[in-house]
């Protein structure tokens, strides 16, 4: 059961435990255990592991567990891990499989819902049967995760894809984002603190080696140190005084990752007291982390896009204080309007002459050594204006006043997409789609999966006719949403064919018997398109759809009907 685990690792180079299966626990009274590890690999994710038959059956959960029953978190089934792995915390070295920091984010016991009063042997059989059938309900008794969760295998998303879903019980909390808790339940370290502690240990070991190998050198260093202290003593008091003034009264560790807060949709513009209105920007959502003048720009999908935008990176480096910013990377067209298509086509050349790329910042999540997500929007905006160094490529989004109706019309008049309305007394809810932020668009649009394309005819004989679209329903099933055949020009069609070809497959991702449909080429649904339309029909299809663009910033597994 651990062959895949062993094959992927070089145990002479990694601190991970070597694969071994524990002795059978079938006659023990001790309950089954689970563990969730937070893992900063090529992409930050959570590893959800259940004890079963002496090993840890494992899933990688990109967005982490949720306490909101409406959230259906993708969980990718990976290789079994050894029982000893449940206590593993450490740093997997570069060039090793899964390189990065690992902490134990949560741990506890569990039992299958249908066998809570059974012995361990019977419980394990129930778990095995549930996993085999593709649906398992378990109750967790962890330090952070409690209550009933379901693991549901999906169809049409790949053979290893499951959904991790919180059931609606006394422990459910639609407003909570439990993944924000970044500390280990074993060491109390965050991922950053684990890395820092590892660096300290290496430095201590190096110092010890130097001392034992050369006492003479050590004495010289002490003399030099004494001289340096004497030279610096005149300025130390004044400097310490300045530093004390700079320090906040309560210093908090800068989070390694904050999931962006998301908007819900309002059908009509409105004006309400206690709300502000911003233009809806047409770009790529990004969280900027500036720590000791080093910059990371992380997209909504968790991809580091810093190298794509060197001018933005250079400007953000000018901020002296550690800070986390939320905003939108936008390309500005010749009329001064944001253009997502221009930004997509820019690619790696985004900062070359002739293209104006701007990072519009609308929120600050960490500053002055404080985590600000529990502060109100009005407080965060005040701090943002005080702290951010603006430039030609980094700007604060200006609000459009307190009249939402006028703000919406002003945006429509200059061909912007609409507005985003925000409640001034709202706190920042990472990873949550909330009615505290509402987008109001001048047209209806939805992100949908490209699941195939039809054969082209006439002037399109060498291209394609229409794209076949879909989304995931409440049970995680891929559902047909109709087709779109307008909104393309020749260049866009060539670009789409280029990215669709590698995804071609023989069978329908909808699970339908479609062998007789010779004019359809099916695709593995990994591309997301934004589609403009007039309405959803009674039978669940798009009416008058128009292709707008590809959305590389949207995770395909999150595409549902909106």
N, C-alpha and C positions, 0 to 999 in steps of 0.2 A: 504493500500500500504506500510505501514511502520511496519507491524507486525514482519517481519523477523528482521528488524533493532532493534526494541525494545526487541525482545526475546533474542538476542545475547548479550545484555548489561545489566550491573548492575549499574544503574544511581546514586546509593549512593556511588559508588566507582570510577566512571569515570567522567571526566569533560566534556564529549561530551554532546551536547544538546539532550534532550529527543525528541522522534519522534512526530512531529506535522505537519499537512498539512496546507499550507498557504491558505488564501482566494483566490478564483479564480481571475486570472489576465486577463481574456479574453477581458475586455473592457478597459484595461489600454493601454496607448500609450508606456509605458516603454518597451524596447525590452527584449527578453529572455536572461538569463544570463548563463554563464558557469564558472566553476572553475576547476583548476587542483591542487591537493594537493600532496605534496611529503611526503611519509610515511615510516619511518624506523621501520617496524614491524619485524617479523621473517626474512623476506627478504625485502630489500629496493625496493620500487616500487612507481609508480605515480598513483593517483586516478583521473580519468577523469570523470567529472560530468556535466550533462546538465539539466537545469531547464525544467520541463515538468509537467503540471497539478499540480502545487503546491509542487512538491518534486524534488529531484535531482536524475535522472536516472544515474547509476554509473557503471564504468568499472575500473578494476585494470589493469594497463599497466606496466608489469615488467621492461621493458627497457626504459620506458618513451616515450613521443612523439618525432617524428623526422620531420625535414624539408626536408628530402630527399625522393622524390617520389618513389625511388626504395626500400625503407624500408617498410616492412609490419609488423607493431608492433602488437604482440599479445595483445588483450584487453579482459579480462575475465569479463563478465557481472556479477555483484554482486547485493546485495540487494539495493533498493532505500534508499536514505538518506534524512533527513528532510531539508527543505529550509534553516533553521538556520545554517546548517553545512557548508555553503559556506564561512563563516567567521571563522570557527574553526581553531585555532592553539593551540597546547598544547602537553602535555605528557600523553598518556594513560598508566595508571599504569600497572606494571607487574601482570600477571595472569588474566588480563582483555582481552577481545576480541580485537585483533589488537594492543596489547601493543607496545608502542614506540612513538617516536616524530612525530608530524604532523605540517607542515607549508603550507601556501597558496602559491604555487609556481607560479601560474598564475591565472588571472581572467579577465573577460570581458563579452561581449555580443556575441550572435550568432543568425543566422537565417538559415532556410533551403534554399538551393540554388534555389529550385523550387518555393519558396514563399517569396523571399526577399522583395517584395513590398506589401505583404499581412498584414492584421492585426494580432495581437498576437493569437487570437483564431484560425484563419485559419492556421497560422504557426504551432501551436501545433498539429493540425490535420494532417498536412503534416509530421511532425516528428513522430507521432504515427504510421501513415501508413508506413513510411519508416522503422521504427524499426520492425514492424510486418512482412514486406516483406523481411527483412534481409539485406537491403541496404539503407543507408542514407547519403546524401551529405549535409554538412553544411559549412557555412562560419564563421570563428572565427575572432573576433576583440578584441584580448587580448593584454597584455603588452609584452608577449613573443611569443605567437602563433597567427599568422595572416594568412588569406587566407582560401582556401577551403580544407577541410579534408573529407575523406569518412570513414564511419563505415560499414564494410562488415561482415556479419555472415558467419562463415565457416561451412563446413560439414566434418564429420569424425574426428573432434578434440574434441568432447564434445559439449553438447547442449548450453553451456554458452560462447563459444569461438567466438570472433570476431577479425577482423583486423582493426587497425587504420592506415590509409594511407594518406599521404600528396599528394594533387593533384599538377600537374605541372603548377604553375602559377607564378606571379611576386614575391611571397613570398617564393617560393621553393628555397632551397639551398643544393645541394648534398654534399657540403663539410662541412657544419655546423653541430655541435652537440649541439643543444639547451639545451639538458638535463644536460650539464656540468654546466650551470648557476645554482648555488646551493642556491640562496638567495630567501627569501620570498618577495612577492610584497606588503605585508602588514606591516611586522615588520622589513624587511631587515635582518632578522636572517637567518643563515644556521641551519640545524638540530643540529649540534654540539653546536652552539651558543645558540639555544633555550634551550638545556639541561643545558648549563653553566648558563644561566640567571635564570633558575628554581632553580638551586643549590644555587645561590646567594640569591634569595628571601627566601629560606628555612633557610639559614644561618642568614639572617637579622632578620627573625621572631624569631629564636632561641635566638639570642643575646638580642633582645628586651624583651623576656620572662625572661631571666636571670637577666637583669638589674632591672626590676620591682619587681622581687621576692626577691632580696637580694642586697641592696645598700652596705652593709658591705663587702660582697664578691667582689663587683665591686671595692671598694676602695683598697682592698688588691691586686687585679689584677693590678690596676694602679701603685701601689708601685713596684710590681714585674716587671712590664713592664719598669718602669723607670730605675730599677737596670740593667735589661737586655740590655737596650739601652746604658747605660754607659759602660757595659762590651764589647759590640760589636763595639763601636764607633771607636776604634783604627784601626780596619780592614776594616771598611765600605768604606772608600775612595778608597783604592786599589781595593776592590772587584767591586765597581761600575765602576771603570775605565776599569777593565777586561771585565765586562759585556757589556759596551758600544762598545768595540772592537768586541765582538762576534756578536752583533746585526746587522742584515742586514739593509741597508738603507731603505728598504721598506718591512715591515712584512705583510704577507698575511696569512689568516686563512688556516689551513691544510684541504683540502677537505675530506669530510666524505666518499666519494666513487668516484672512477674513473673507467669508463668502459675501458677495454683493447682495444688498437688499433689493428686492424686485417689486415691480408695480403690478397692480391689478388694473383692469380696464373699466373706464366709465363710458357709457354710451353717448352721453351728451355733455357739453361744457357746462360749468356751473360757477357761481360765486358764493363763497361762504366766509364768514368771519373766522380768523385764525388759520387761514390757508394762504400759501403763496403759489405763484404760477411761474414755471420756467418753460422755455422753448424745448420741445422734444427734439433732441439731436439725432442725427442719422449717422452713426458711427459704430465703433467697437468699444464696449464697456470694459474698463480696466481699473484695477486697484493698483496704486503706486505706493511702493514701500521704499522710503528713504532712510537708511540707517548708516550713520557715520559717513555721510555723503555718497554712499553706494546705493544705486537705484535698481529696483526691480519693478517692471510693469507686467502684471499678471492679468490675463484675459478672464472672462467669465467662465471659460472652460478649464481654467487652471494652467494655461499655457504661458510660458515666459516669452513675451514679445518685445523685450527691451531692445534687442539688437536691431529690430526693424525700424526703430524710431530714434536714431542717435541724437538728433537735435532736441527732442523732448528730454531724453536722458541727460544731456549736457545741461539743459536749463534746470532740471530738478536737482541736479547735483549742487546747485548754488544755495539750496536750503541748508542752513547750518545745523538745524535741530532735527532729531529723528521724528518722522511724521508718516502717517498713512493717509492717503488721499483717494477719494472715489471720483471717477469722472468718465468722460467719453473721448476717445481718440477719433478725430474727425478730419476729413479732407474738405477743404473749402474750394468751391468751384469759382469760375470767373465772375459770377454774380454775387459772390460772397456768401453762398449758401452751402450748408453741409451736403456732401455727396458720398453715400456709402459705396456706390459703384466705383467712383474715382478712387476711394480708399482701397477697395479690393484689388483694382487693377494696378495700383501703385506697387504693392508687394514690397520687395526689398529695396526698391528705388524711391520709397516714399518721401525721403528727405532731399531728393535731388532737385535741382533748379527747375522751377516751373510748377512745382506742387507745393501747396501750403498745407501742412499738417499741424493741427492744433490739439492739445490736450485740454479740454474744457473740464474744469474741476467744479463739482457741486457739493462736495462733502468732505469733512475731515473726521477720521475715526480714531486717531491717536496723535497726541501732541503734548509737549511739556511733561513727558514721562507719565501721561495718564491715558487710560483707555476711555474713549469718549462715547462709546456706543450707547451708554445709558443716559447721556445728556440729551436734552431736547434739541430739535433741529435748529431753533433760533439761537441757542447757545453755541452749537457746532458751527453755524454760519458766521457768528461773531468771531470765534477763534480762527476760522479759516481766513477771514479777511486780515486778521492780525498776523498770521504766521506764514502764509504762502507768498513766496517771491514770484510775482508774475513776470511774464516776458511775452515776446511775440508768438511763442509756441506753447506757452502754458498760461491759461487765463481762467479766472473765476467766472462761472455762468451767472449772468445778471438775472435777477427775477424780473418778471413783467408786471409787478404791482399786485394789488389785492383784488382787482376785478377780473375774474376768470373769463367772463364772456368777451370782454374787450381783448384780453390777452390771446384767447383762442382765435378771434377774428384777425388780429394783427398777424399771427403766424400763418393763417390760411392765405392772407393777402400777399404774402411774399413767398408762397409755395413751400412753406415748412410743413412737416408731418402733423403738427398739432402741439399740445402742451403736456406738461407733467405737473399735476397739482400735488402739493405736499403740505401736510398738517404741521404747523409750527411747533406744537407741543409733543410731537411724536419722537420716540427714541429710534435708534437704528437697530433693525432686526435682521442680522446676517442670514443669508440663505432663505429668507422668508418672503413669499409674495403676499403683500399686505395692502389693505385698503387705506392705510395712512399715506401711501403714494398712489396716485391714480393717473394713468395716461389717458388722454382724450385725443383720438386721432381724427383727422379730417376725412378718413376713409377706413373701411374695415380691411384688416389684413390678418393673416395667420401664418405661423411657421408650420410647414408640413414636410413630410419625408418624401423624397423622390424614390419611388418603388419600381419604376420601369419607364419605358418610352415606346411609342408606337412608330411604325415605319413611315418615313416621309414620302410625299408624293408631289408631282409637279415641280415647282421651283425648290422644293425641299427634298427632292428625291435622294440627295446625297447627305441629308442631315437627319432630322426626325420630325414626326408630326406633332406629337403632344407628349407631355410628361404625365405619368400616372402617379397619383399622390395618395398618401396615407398618414395615419396617426395612431398612437396607442390608446386604446380605450381603458376604462377603469379596471379591467381584469388583465391588462398588459397585452391584449391581443391587438395585432396590427389590423387596422380597419381602413377600408377603401374610402377615399374622400372625393373621388372624381379625377378629371384630367384637365390640364391647362395647355392651350395651344397658341396663346397670344402673349405678347410682351417681349418677344425675342427679336433680335436682329441677327444677321449672319455671324457677326463676331461672337456674340453671346452663345449662339448655338454651337459654334466650333469649340468654344471654351467648355461648354457643358458636356459635349461628347468626349472631350479629352479627360474629364474627371469621372465620367460615367463608365467608360469602357472597362477600366480595371475592376468594376463592381458587378459586371454582368454574370448572370447565373441562369441555369436551365429551368429552375422551378419558380413558381410564384411565391413571393414572400408572404402573401396573404393565406397560403395554405390551400389555395383553390386548385381544382383540376383544370388547367388551362393549356394542355398540350396542343389543342387544335387552334389556338390563337397564334397563327404564324406571324402576324404583323406586330407582335409585342415582344420586346426584349426586356426581361426581368432583371432587377438589380437588387443586390443586398442593400437594405435601406440605411445608408450611412451619410447621405447628403441631405441637408436641410435647405428648403427654399421658402422665401417669404412670398405669399400669394395675396394679391388684392382681389376682393370679391364683393358682391352686393349683399348676399345673405346665404345662410345654410338652408337648403330645401328640407321639406318634411321627411324625405328619405335619407337625409344625412349627407348630401352632396353639395359642393360649392356651386353657387349660381354666378354666372358671368365672371369667371376667374381670369386674372391677368398675372403673369409672372413678373415679379419685381426684381429679385436678386437671390443669389445664394447667401446663406447665413452660416459661415464657417465658425462664428463665435457661439453657436447654439449646439449643445450636446444632443446628438440624435435621440438618446434614450429618454430625454425629457419632453419630447414632442407629444403633446396631447391636444385635443380639440379645445379651442378657446373662443 
